[in-house]
Amino acid sequence: MTVSETQRLTWQRDVLGEAKRMLVKLRSDADHGKAIEINNIIAQVDYAVLISEEIIQRNEHARKNSGTV
């Protein structure tokens, strides 16, 4: 079975979403200094999710336009 780039990116996006949920929970239990560090990590995770989502949408759009839906 060949897994498409879009499917792999979808999995990546889902894993990153779960990582963000875990970080948010961890942040609520952290002291102020650690919470700031966790906020920075959450921002990086959000950015990676955004990039994945943009590529997924681009691939889906290209697939629809090529007639291989």
mmCIF file of the N, C-alpha and C atoms, coordinates in Angstrom:
data_MODEL
# 
_entry.id   MODEL 
# 
loop_
_atom_site.group_PDB 
_atom_site.id 
_atom_site.type_symbol 
_atom_site.label_atom_id 
_atom_site.label_alt_id 
_atom_site.label_comp_id 
_atom_site.label_asym_id 
_atom_site.label_entity_id 
_atom_site.label_seq_id 
_atom_site.pdbx_PDB_ins_code 
_atom_site.Cartn_x 
_atom_site.Cartn_y 
_atom_site.Cartn_z 
_atom_site.occupancy 
_atom_site.B_iso_or_equiv 
_atom_site.pdbx_formal_charge 
_atom_site.auth_seq_id 
_atom_site.auth_comp_id 
_atom_site.auth_asym_id 
_atom_site.auth_atom_id 
_atom_site.pdbx_PDB_model_num 
ATOM 1   N N  . MET A 1 1  ? 0.839   -1.178 0.000   1.00 0.00 ? 1  MET A N  1 
ATOM 2   C CA . MET A 1 1  ? 0.000   0.000  0.000   1.00 0.00 ? 1  MET A CA 1 
ATOM 3   C C  . MET A 1 1  ? 0.889   1.248  0.000   1.00 0.00 ? 1  MET A C  1 
ATOM 4   N N  . THR A 1 2  ? 0.636   2.115  -0.915  1.00 0.00 ? 2  THR A N  1 
ATOM 5   C CA . THR A 1 2  ? 1.349   3.373  -0.988  1.00 0.00 ? 2  THR A CA 1 
ATOM 6   C C  . THR A 1 2  ? 0.535   4.437  -0.269  1.00 0.00 ? 2  THR A C  1 
ATOM 7   N N  . VAL A 1 3  ? 1.196   5.157  0.615   1.00 0.00 ? 3  VAL A N  1 
ATOM 8   C CA . VAL A 1 3  ? 0.525   6.217  1.361   1.00 0.00 ? 3  VAL A CA 1 
ATOM 9   C C  . VAL A 1 3  ? 0.879   7.543  0.699   1.00 0.00 ? 3  VAL A C  1 
ATOM 10  N N  . SER A 1 4  ? -0.139  8.310  0.373   1.00 0.00 ? 4  SER A N  1 
ATOM 11  C CA . SER A 1 4  ? 0.086   9.569  -0.324  1.00 0.00 ? 4  SER A CA 1 
ATOM 12  C C  . SER A 1 4  ? 0.687   10.617 0.611   1.00 0.00 ? 4  SER A C  1 
ATOM 13  N N  . GLU A 1 5  ? 1.286   11.614 -0.004  1.00 0.00 ? 5  GLU A N  1 
ATOM 14  C CA . GLU A 1 5  ? 1.837   12.735 0.759   1.00 0.00 ? 5  GLU A CA 1 
ATOM 15  C C  . GLU A 1 5  ? 0.738   13.399 1.578   1.00 0.00 ? 5  GLU A C  1 
ATOM 16  N N  . THR A 1 6  ? -0.427  13.546 0.973   1.00 0.00 ? 6  THR A N  1 
ATOM 17  C CA . THR A 1 6  ? -1.541  14.178 1.671   1.00 0.00 ? 6  THR A CA 1 
ATOM 18  C C  . THR A 1 6  ? -1.945  13.376 2.895   1.00 0.00 ? 6  THR A C  1 
ATOM 19  N N  . GLN A 1 7  ? -1.994  12.058 2.775   1.00 0.00 ? 7  GLN A N  1 
ATOM 20  C CA . GLN A 1 7  ? -2.363  11.227 3.921   1.00 0.00 ? 7  GLN A CA 1 
ATOM 21  C C  . GLN A 1 7  ? -1.320  11.328 5.027   1.00 0.00 ? 7  GLN A C  1 
ATOM 22  N N  . ARG A 1 8  ? -0.057  11.309 4.658   1.00 0.00 ? 8  ARG A N  1 
ATOM 23  C CA . ARG A 1 8  ? 1.006   11.441 5.667   1.00 0.00 ? 8  ARG A CA 1 
ATOM 24  C C  . ARG A 1 8  ? 0.930   12.790 6.369   1.00 0.00 ? 8  ARG A C  1 
ATOM 25  N N  . LEU A 1 9  ? 0.666   13.843 5.606   1.00 0.00 ? 9  LEU A N  1 
ATOM 26  C CA . LEU A 1 9  ? 0.541   15.168 6.203   1.00 0.00 ? 9  LEU A CA 1 
ATOM 27  C C  . LEU A 1 9  ? -0.688  15.260 7.100   1.00 0.00 ? 9  LEU A C  1 
ATOM 28  N N  . THR A 1 10 ? -1.753  14.575 6.721   1.00 0.00 ? 10 THR A N  1 
ATOM 29  C CA . THR A 1 10 ? -2.949  14.545 7.561   1.00 0.00 ? 10 THR A CA 1 
ATOM 30  C C  . THR A 1 10 ? -2.633  13.877 8.890   1.00 0.00 ? 10 THR A C  1 
ATOM 31  N N  . TRP A 1 11 ? -1.911  12.771 8.844   1.00 0.00 ? 11 TRP A N  1 
ATOM 32  C CA . TRP A 1 11 ? -1.504  12.099 10.086  1.00 0.00 ? 11 TRP A CA 1 
ATOM 33  C C  . TRP A 1 11 ? -0.613  13.013 10.916  1.00 0.00 ? 11 TRP A C  1 
ATOM 34  N N  . GLN A 1 12 ? 0.327   13.673 10.251  1.00 0.00 ? 12 GLN A N  1 
ATOM 35  C CA . GLN A 1 12 ? 1.230   14.590 10.951  1.00 0.00 ? 12 GLN A CA 1 
ATOM 36  C C  . GLN A 1 12 ? 0.431   15.691 11.632  1.00 0.00 ? 12 GLN A C  1 
ATOM 37  N N  . ARG A 1 13 ? -0.514  16.256 10.931  1.00 0.00 ? 13 ARG A N  1 
ATOM 38  C CA . ARG A 1 13 ? -1.348  17.317 11.495  1.00 0.00 ? 13 ARG A CA 1 
ATOM 39  C C  . ARG A 1 13 ? -2.090  16.816 12.729  1.00 0.00 ? 13 ARG A C  1 
ATOM 40  N N  . ASP A 1 14 ? -2.622  15.595 12.649  1.00 0.00 ? 14 ASP A N  1 
ATOM 41  C CA . ASP A 1 14 ? -3.348  15.024 13.781  1.00 0.00 ? 14 ASP A CA 1 
ATOM 42  C C  . ASP A 1 14 ? -2.428  14.784 14.977  1.00 0.00 ? 14 ASP A C  1 
ATOM 43  N N  . VAL A 1 15 ? -1.224  14.287 14.716  1.00 0.00 ? 15 VAL A N  1 
ATOM 44  C CA . VAL A 1 15 ? -0.254  14.047 15.795  1.00 0.00 ? 15 VAL A CA 1 
ATOM 45  C C  . VAL A 1 15 ? 0.149   15.374 16.440  1.00 0.00 ? 15 VAL A C  1 
ATOM 46  N N  . LEU A 1 16 ? 0.382   16.384 15.625  1.00 0.00 ? 16 LEU A N  1 
ATOM 47  C CA . LEU A 1 16 ? 0.740   17.693 16.160  1.00 0.00 ? 16 LEU A CA 1 
ATOM 48  C C  . LEU A 1 16 ? -0.400  18.292 16.979  1.00 0.00 ? 16 LEU A C  1 
ATOM 49  N N  . GLY A 1 17 ? -1.629  18.063 16.535  1.00 0.00 ? 17 GLY A N  1 
ATOM 50  C CA . GLY A 1 17 ? -2.781  18.535 17.306  1.00 0.00 ? 17 GLY A CA 1 
ATOM 51  C C  . GLY A 1 17 ? -2.834  17.886 18.678  1.00 0.00 ? 17 GLY A C  1 
ATOM 52  N N  . GLU A 1 18 ? -2.558  16.600 18.730  1.00 0.00 ? 18 GLU A N  1 
ATOM 53  C CA . GLU A 1 18 ? -2.525  15.897 20.016  1.00 0.00 ? 18 GLU A CA 1 
ATOM 54  C C  . GLU A 1 18 ? -1.375  16.413 20.881  1.00 0.00 ? 18 GLU A C  1 
ATOM 55  N N  . ALA A 1 19 ? -0.219  16.662 20.266  1.00 0.00 ? 19 ALA A N  1 
ATOM 56  C CA . ALA A 1 19 ? 0.916   17.214 21.015  1.00 0.00 ? 19 ALA A CA 1 
ATOM 57  C C  . ALA A 1 19 ? 0.554   18.576 21.600  1.00 0.00 ? 19 ALA A C  1 
ATOM 58  N N  . LYS A 1 20 ? -0.163  19.379 20.840  1.00 0.00 ? 20 LYS A N  1 
ATOM 59  C CA . LYS A 1 20 ? -0.577  20.695 21.341  1.00 0.00 ? 20 LYS A CA 1 
ATOM 60  C C  . LYS A 1 20 ? -1.506  20.544 22.535  1.00 0.00 ? 20 LYS A C  1 
ATOM 61  N N  . ARG A 1 21 ? -2.465  19.629 22.450  1.00 0.00 ? 21 ARG A N  1 
ATOM 62  C CA . ARG A 1 21 ? -3.377  19.415 23.574  1.00 0.00 ? 21 ARG A CA 1 
ATOM 63  C C  . ARG A 1 21 ? -2.600  19.011 24.832  1.00 0.00 ? 21 ARG A C  1 
ATOM 64  N N  . MET A 1 22 ? -1.602  18.165 24.658  1.00 0.00 ? 22 MET A N  1 
ATOM 65  C CA . MET A 1 22 ? -0.783  17.731 25.793  1.00 0.00 ? 22 MET A CA 1 
ATOM 66  C C  . MET A 1 22 ? 0.027   18.903 26.363  1.00 0.00 ? 22 MET A C  1 
ATOM 67  N N  . LEU A 1 23 ? 0.555   19.742 25.487  1.00 0.00 ? 23 LEU A N  1 
ATOM 68  C CA . LEU A 1 23 ? 1.321   20.899 25.946  1.00 0.00 ? 23 LEU A CA 1 
ATOM 69  C C  . LEU A 1 23 ? 0.442   21.900 26.692  1.00 0.00 ? 23 LEU A C  1 
ATOM 70  N N  . VAL A 1 24 ? -0.775  22.099 26.208  1.00 0.00 ? 24 VAL A N  1 
ATOM 71  C CA . VAL A 1 24 ? -1.693  23.017 26.886  1.00 0.00 ? 24 VAL A CA 1 
ATOM 72  C C  . VAL A 1 24 ? -1.975  22.522 28.302  1.00 0.00 ? 24 VAL A C  1 
ATOM 73  N N  . LYS A 1 25 ? -2.178  21.217 28.443  1.00 0.00 ? 25 LYS A N  1 
ATOM 74  C CA . LYS A 1 25 ? -2.407  20.645 29.774  1.00 0.00 ? 25 LYS A CA 1 
ATOM 75  C C  . LYS A 1 25 ? -1.168  20.819 30.645  1.00 0.00 ? 25 LYS A C  1 
ATOM 76  N N  . LEU A 1 26 ? -0.004  20.544 30.091  1.00 0.00 ? 26 LEU A N  1 
ATOM 77  C CA . LEU A 1 26 ? 1.249   20.692 30.832  1.00 0.00 ? 26 LEU A CA 1 
ATOM 78  C C  . LEU A 1 26 ? 1.464   22.142 31.256  1.00 0.00 ? 26 LEU A C  1 
ATOM 79  N N  . ARG A 1 27 ? 1.123   23.065 30.371  1.00 0.00 ? 27 ARG A N  1 
ATOM 80  C CA . ARG A 1 27 ? 1.300   24.493 30.665  1.00 0.00 ? 27 ARG A CA 1 
ATOM 81  C C  . ARG A 1 27 ? 0.472   24.913 31.875  1.00 0.00 ? 27 ARG A C  1 
ATOM 82  N N  . SER A 1 28 ? -0.721  24.352 31.998  1.00 0.00 ? 28 SER A N  1 
ATOM 83  C CA . SER A 1 28 ? -1.583  24.749 33.115  1.00 0.00 ? 28 SER A CA 1 
ATOM 84  C C  . SER A 1 28 ? -0.994  24.340 34.463  1.00 0.00 ? 28 SER A C  1 
ATOM 85  N N  . ASP A 1 29 ? -0.127  23.340 34.466  1.00 0.00 ? 29 ASP A N  1 
ATOM 86  C CA . ASP A 1 29 ? 0.500   22.870 35.705  1.00 0.00 ? 29 ASP A CA 1 
ATOM 87  C C  . ASP A 1 29 ? 1.906   23.436 35.917  1.00 0.00 ? 29 ASP A C  1 
ATOM 88  N N  . ALA A 1 30 ? 2.397   24.248 34.985  1.00 0.00 ? 30 ALA A N  1 
ATOM 89  C CA . ALA A 1 30 ? 3.785   24.723 35.036  1.00 0.00 ? 30 ALA A CA 1 
ATOM 90  C C  . ALA A 1 30 ? 3.888   26.065 35.754  1.00 0.00 ? 30 ALA A C  1 
ATOM 91  N N  . ASP A 1 31 ? 5.094   26.344 36.252  1.00 0.00 ? 31 ASP A N  1 
ATOM 92  C CA . ASP A 1 31 ? 5.336   27.666 36.830  1.00 0.00 ? 31 ASP A CA 1 
ATOM 93  C C  . ASP A 1 31 ? 5.450   28.678 35.686  1.00 0.00 ? 31 ASP A C  1 
ATOM 94  N N  . HIS A 1 32 ? 5.523   29.948 36.042  1.00 0.00 ? 32 HIS A N  1 
ATOM 95  C CA . HIS A 1 32 ? 5.485   31.018 35.039  1.00 0.00 ? 32 HIS A CA 1 
ATOM 96  C C  . HIS A 1 32 ? 6.584   30.887 33.986  1.00 0.00 ? 32 HIS A C  1 
ATOM 97  N N  . GLY A 1 33 ? 7.813   30.646 34.420  1.00 0.00 ? 33 GLY A N  1 
ATOM 98  C CA . GLY A 1 33 ? 8.926   30.540 33.471  1.00 0.00 ? 33 GLY A CA 1 
ATOM 99  C C  . GLY A 1 33 ? 8.750   29.394 32.499  1.00 0.00 ? 33 GLY A C  1 
ATOM 100 N N  . LYS A 1 34 ? 8.347   28.240 33.009  1.00 0.00 ? 34 LYS A N  1 
ATOM 101 C CA . LYS A 1 34 ? 8.122   27.075 32.140  1.00 0.00 ? 34 LYS A CA 1 
ATOM 102 C C  . LYS A 1 34 ? 6.922   27.302 31.232  1.00 0.00 ? 34 LYS A C  1 
ATOM 103 N N  . ALA A 1 35 ? 5.895   27.984 31.744  1.00 0.00 ? 35 ALA A N  1 
ATOM 104 C CA . ALA A 1 35 ? 4.706   28.251 30.932  1.00 0.00 ? 35 ALA A CA 1 
ATOM 105 C C  . ALA A 1 35 ? 5.065   29.096 29.713  1.00 0.00 ? 35 ALA A C  1 
ATOM 106 N N  . ILE A 1 36 ? 5.972   30.039 29.887  1.00 0.00 ? 36 ILE A N  1 
ATOM 107 C CA . ILE A 1 36 ? 6.411   30.867 28.756  1.00 0.00 ? 36 ILE A CA 1 
ATOM 108 C C  . ILE A 1 36 ? 7.132   30.002 27.725  1.00 0.00 ? 36 ILE A C  1 
ATOM 109 N N  . GLU A 1 37 ? 7.998   29.109 28.178  1.00 0.00 ? 37 GLU A N  1 
ATOM 110 C CA . GLU A 1 37 ? 8.690   28.198 27.259  1.00 0.00 ? 37 GLU A CA 1 
ATOM 111 C C  . GLU A 1 37 ? 7.689   27.303 26.526  1.00 0.00 ? 37 GLU A C  1 
ATOM 112 N N  . ILE A 1 38 ? 6.705   26.810 27.253  1.00 0.00 ? 38 ILE A N  1 
ATOM 113 C CA . ILE A 1 38 ? 5.689   25.941 26.645  1.00 0.00 ? 38 ILE A CA 1 
ATOM 114 C C  . ILE A 1 38 ? 4.883   26.726 25.621  1.00 0.00 ? 38 ILE A C  1 
ATOM 115 N N  . ASN A 1 39 ? 4.568   27.995 25.913  1.00 0.00 ? 39 ASN A N  1 
ATOM 116 C CA . ASN A 1 39 ? 3.855   28.831 24.937  1.00 0.00 ? 39 ASN A CA 1 
ATOM 117 C C  . ASN A 1 39 ? 4.650   28.948 23.642  1.00 0.00 ? 39 ASN A C  1 
ATOM 118 N N  . ASN A 1 40 ? 5.965   29.084 23.747  1.00 0.00 ? 40 ASN A N  1 
ATOM 119 C CA . ASN A 1 40 ? 6.806   29.166 22.547  1.00 0.00 ? 40 ASN A CA 1 
ATOM 120 C C  . ASN A 1 40 ? 6.751   27.864 21.750  1.00 0.00 ? 40 ASN A C  1 
ATOM 121 N N  . ILE A 1 41 ? 6.761   26.738 22.440  1.00 0.00 ? 41 ILE A N  1 
ATOM 122 C CA . ILE A 1 41 ? 6.666   25.437 21.757  1.00 0.00 ? 41 ILE A CA 1 
ATOM 123 C C  . ILE A 1 41 ? 5.301   25.292 21.100  1.00 0.00 ? 41 ILE A C  1 
ATOM 124 N N  . ILE A 1 42 ? 4.243   25.705 21.794  1.00 0.00 ? 42 ILE A N  1 
ATOM 125 C CA . ILE A 1 42 ? 2.894   25.632 21.228  1.00 0.00 ? 42 ILE A CA 1 
ATOM 126 C C  . ILE A 1 42 ? 2.818   26.465 19.951  1.00 0.00 ? 42 ILE A C  1 
ATOM 127 N N  . ALA A 1 43 ? 3.434   27.641 19.948  1.00 0.00 ? 43 ALA A N  1 
ATOM 128 C CA . ALA A 1 43 ? 3.436   28.481 18.744  1.00 0.00 ? 43 ALA A CA 1 
ATOM 129 C C  . ALA A 1 43 ? 4.129   27.765 17.590  1.00 0.00 ? 43 ALA A C  1 
ATOM 130 N N  . GLN A 1 44 ? 5.221   27.062 17.864  1.00 0.00 ? 44 GLN A N  1 
ATOM 131 C CA . GLN A 1 44 ? 5.921   26.314 16.821  1.00 0.00 ? 44 GLN A CA 1 
ATOM 132 C C  . GLN A 1 44 ? 5.059   25.167 16.302  1.00 0.00 ? 44 GLN A C  1 
ATOM 133 N N  . VAL A 1 45 ? 4.371   24.482 17.202  1.00 0.00 ? 45 VAL A N  1 
ATOM 134 C CA . VAL A 1 45 ? 3.477   23.389 16.794  1.00 0.00 ? 45 VAL A CA 1 
ATOM 135 C C  . VAL A 1 45 ? 2.352   23.949 15.929  1.00 0.00 ? 45 VAL A C  1 
ATOM 136 N N  . ASP A 1 46 ? 1.762   25.072 16.351  1.00 0.00 ? 46 ASP A N  1 
ATOM 137 C CA . ASP A 1 46 ? 0.700   25.696 15.560  1.00 0.00 ? 46 ASP A CA 1 
ATOM 138 C C  . ASP A 1 46 ? 1.186   26.036 14.154  1.00 0.00 ? 46 ASP A C  1 
ATOM 139 N N  . TYR A 1 47 ? 2.405   26.539 14.052  1.00 0.00 ? 47 TYR A N  1 
ATOM 140 C CA . TYR A 1 47 ? 2.964   26.899 12.753  1.00 0.00 ? 47 TYR A CA 1 
ATOM 141 C C  . TYR A 1 47 ? 3.148   25.659 11.882  1.00 0.00 ? 47 TYR A C  1 
ATOM 142 N N  . ALA A 1 48 ? 3.633   24.577 12.466  1.00 0.00 ? 48 ALA A N  1 
ATOM 143 C CA . ALA A 1 48 ? 3.803   23.331 11.708  1.00 0.00 ? 48 ALA A CA 1 
ATOM 144 C C  . ALA A 1 48 ? 2.454   22.791 11.242  1.00 0.00 ? 48 ALA A C  1 
ATOM 145 N N  . VAL A 1 49 ? 1.435   22.890 12.087  1.00 0.00 ? 49 VAL A N  1 
ATOM 146 C CA . VAL A 1 49 ? 0.089   22.452 11.707  1.00 0.00 ? 49 VAL A CA 1 
ATOM 147 C C  . VAL A 1 49 ? -0.416  23.302 10.545  1.00 0.00 ? 49 VAL A C  1 
ATOM 148 N N  . LEU A 1 50 ? -0.196  24.601 10.613  1.00 0.00 ? 50 LEU A N  1 
ATOM 149 C CA . LEU A 1 50 ? -0.635  25.502 9.548   1.00 0.00 ? 50 LEU A CA 1 
ATOM 150 C C  . LEU A 1 50 ? 0.028   25.147 8.219   1.00 0.00 ? 50 LEU A C  1 
ATOM 151 N N  . ILE A 1 51 ? 1.317   24.891 8.240   1.00 0.00 ? 51 ILE A N  1 
ATOM 152 C CA . ILE A 1 51 ? 2.026   24.504 7.016   1.00 0.00 ? 51 ILE A CA 1 
ATOM 153 C C  . ILE A 1 51 ? 1.453   23.203 6.462   1.00 0.00 ? 51 ILE A C  1 
ATOM 154 N N  . SER A 1 52 ? 1.238   22.220 7.328   1.00 0.00 ? 52 SER A N  1 
ATOM 155 C CA . SER A 1 52 ? 0.657   20.941 6.891   1.00 0.00 ? 52 SER A CA 1 
ATOM 156 C C  . SER A 1 52 ? -0.704  21.164 6.261   1.00 0.00 ? 52 SER A C  1 
ATOM 157 N N  . GLU A 1 53 ? -1.533  21.968 6.911   1.00 0.00 ? 53 GLU A N  1 
ATOM 158 C CA . GLU A 1 53 ? -2.888  22.221 6.412   1.00 0.00 ? 53 GLU A CA 1 
ATOM 159 C C  . GLU A 1 53 ? -2.846  22.902 5.046   1.00 0.00 ? 53 GLU A C  1 
ATOM 160 N N  . GLU A 1 54 ? -1.949  23.860 4.864   1.00 0.00 ? 54 GLU A N  1 
ATOM 161 C CA . GLU A 1 54 ? -1.834  24.537 3.571   1.00 0.00 ? 54 GLU A CA 1 
ATOM 162 C C  . GLU A 1 54 ? -1.427  23.559 2.469   1.00 0.00 ? 54 GLU A C  1 
ATOM 163 N N  . ILE A 1 55 ? -0.489  22.677 2.756   1.00 0.00 ? 55 ILE A N  1 
ATOM 164 C CA . ILE A 1 55 ? -0.053  21.694 1.756   1.00 0.00 ? 55 ILE A CA 1 
ATOM 165 C C  . ILE A 1 55 ? -1.172  20.708 1.456   1.00 0.00 ? 55 ILE A C  1 
ATOM 166 N N  . ILE A 1 56 ? -1.882  20.263 2.483   1.00 0.00 ? 56 ILE A N  1 
ATOM 167 C CA . ILE A 1 56 ? -3.011  19.346 2.280   1.00 0.00 ? 56 ILE A CA 1 
ATOM 168 C C  . ILE A 1 56 ? -4.046  19.995 1.373   1.00 0.00 ? 56 ILE A C  1 
ATOM 169 N N  . GLN A 1 57 ? -4.400  21.241 1.662   1.00 0.00 ? 57 GLN A N  1 
ATOM 170 C CA . GLN A 1 57 ? -5.394  21.942 0.845   1.00 0.00 ? 57 GLN A CA 1 
ATOM 171 C C  . GLN A 1 57 ? -4.905  22.118 -0.588  1.00 0.00 ? 57 GLN A C  1 
ATOM 172 N N  . ARG A 1 58 ? -3.624  22.457 -0.759  1.00 0.00 ? 58 ARG A N  1 
ATOM 173 C CA . ARG A 1 58 ? -3.070  22.622 -2.105  1.00 0.00 ? 58 ARG A CA 1 
ATOM 174 C C  . ARG A 1 58 ? -3.136  21.305 -2.878  1.00 0.00 ? 58 ARG A C  1 
ATOM 175 N N  . ASN A 1 59 ? -2.768  20.201 -2.202  1.00 0.00 ? 59 ASN A N  1 
ATOM 176 C CA . ASN A 1 59 ? -2.805  18.895 -2.855  1.00 0.00 ? 59 ASN A CA 1 
ATOM 177 C C  . ASN A 1 59 ? -4.228  18.493 -3.217  1.00 0.00 ? 59 ASN A C  1 
ATOM 178 N N  . GLU A 1 60 ? -5.166  18.741 -2.312  1.00 0.00 ? 60 GLU A N  1 
ATOM 179 C CA . GLU A 1 60 ? -6.567  18.415 -2.593  1.00 0.00 ? 60 GLU A CA 1 
ATOM 180 C C  . GLU A 1 60 ? -7.086  19.249 -3.764  1.00 0.00 ? 60 GLU A C  1 
ATOM 181 N N  . HIS A 1 61 ? -6.723  20.522 -3.788  1.00 0.00 ? 61 HIS A N  1 
ATOM 182 C CA . HIS A 1 61 ? -7.151  21.395 -4.880  1.00 0.00 ? 61 HIS A CA 1 
ATOM 183 C C  . HIS A 1 61 ? -6.560  20.914 -6.209  1.00 0.00 ? 61 HIS A C  1 
ATOM 184 N N  . ALA A 1 62 ? -5.284  20.557 -6.210  1.00 0.00 ? 62 ALA A N  1 
ATOM 185 C CA . ALA A 1 62 ? -4.631  20.069 -7.429  1.00 0.00 ? 62 ALA A CA 1 
ATOM 186 C C  . ALA A 1 62 ? -5.258  18.757 -7.892  1.00 0.00 ? 62 ALA A C  1 
ATOM 187 N N  . ARG A 1 63 ? -5.575  17.886 -6.937  1.00 0.00 ? 63 ARG A N  1 
ATOM 188 C CA . ARG A 1 63 ? -6.183  16.597 -7.283  1.00 0.00 ? 63 ARG A CA 1 
ATOM 189 C C  . ARG A 1 63 ? -7.562  16.804 -7.909  1.00 0.00 ? 63 ARG A C  1 
ATOM 190 N N  . LYS A 1 64 ? -8.337  17.712 -7.345  1.00 0.00 ? 64 LYS A N  1 
ATOM 191 C CA . LYS A 1 64 ? -9.675  17.990 -7.886  1.00 0.00 ? 64 LYS A CA 1 
ATOM 192 C C  . LYS A 1 64 ? -9.584  18.597 -9.281  1.00 0.00 ? 64 LYS A C  1 
ATOM 193 N N  . ASN A 1 65 ? -8.618  19.496 -9.474  1.00 0.00 ? 65 ASN A N  1 
ATOM 194 C CA . ASN A 1 65 ? -8.466  20.143 -10.776 1.00 0.00 ? 65 ASN A CA 1 
ATOM 195 C C  . ASN A 1 65 ? -7.915  19.206 -11.840 1.00 0.00 ? 65 ASN A C  1 
ATOM 196 N N  . SER A 1 66 ? -7.224  18.149 -11.426 1.00 0.00 ? 66 SER A N  1 
ATOM 197 C CA . SER A 1 66 ? -6.670  17.212 -12.403 1.00 0.00 ? 66 SER A CA 1 
ATOM 198 C C  . SER A 1 66 ? -7.693  16.155 -12.815 1.00 0.00 ? 66 SER A C  1 
ATOM 199 N N  . GLY A 1 67 ? -8.830  16.142 -12.130 1.00 0.00 ? 67 GLY A N  1 
ATOM 200 C CA . GLY A 1 67 ? -9.878  15.191 -12.481 1.00 0.00 ? 67 GLY A CA 1 
ATOM 201 C C  . GLY A 1 67 ? -9.680  13.806 -11.917 1.00 0.00 ? 67 GLY A C  1 
ATOM 202 N N  . THR A 1 68 ? -8.844  13.650 -10.891 1.00 0.00 ? 68 THR A N  1 
ATOM 203 C CA . THR A 1 68 ? -8.600  12.325 -10.306 1.00 0.00 ? 68 THR A CA 1 
ATOM 204 C C  . THR A 1 68 ? -9.304  12.165 -8.969  1.00 0.00 ? 68 THR A C  1 
ATOM 205 N N  . VAL A 1 69 ? -10.418 12.834 -8.812  1.00 0.00 ? 69 VAL A N  1 
ATOM 206 C CA . VAL A 1 69 ? -11.169 12.771 -7.551  1.00 0.00 ? 69 VAL A CA 1 
ATOM 207 C C  . VAL A 1 69 ? -11.804 11.427 -7.385  1.00 0.00 ? 69 VAL A C  1 
# 
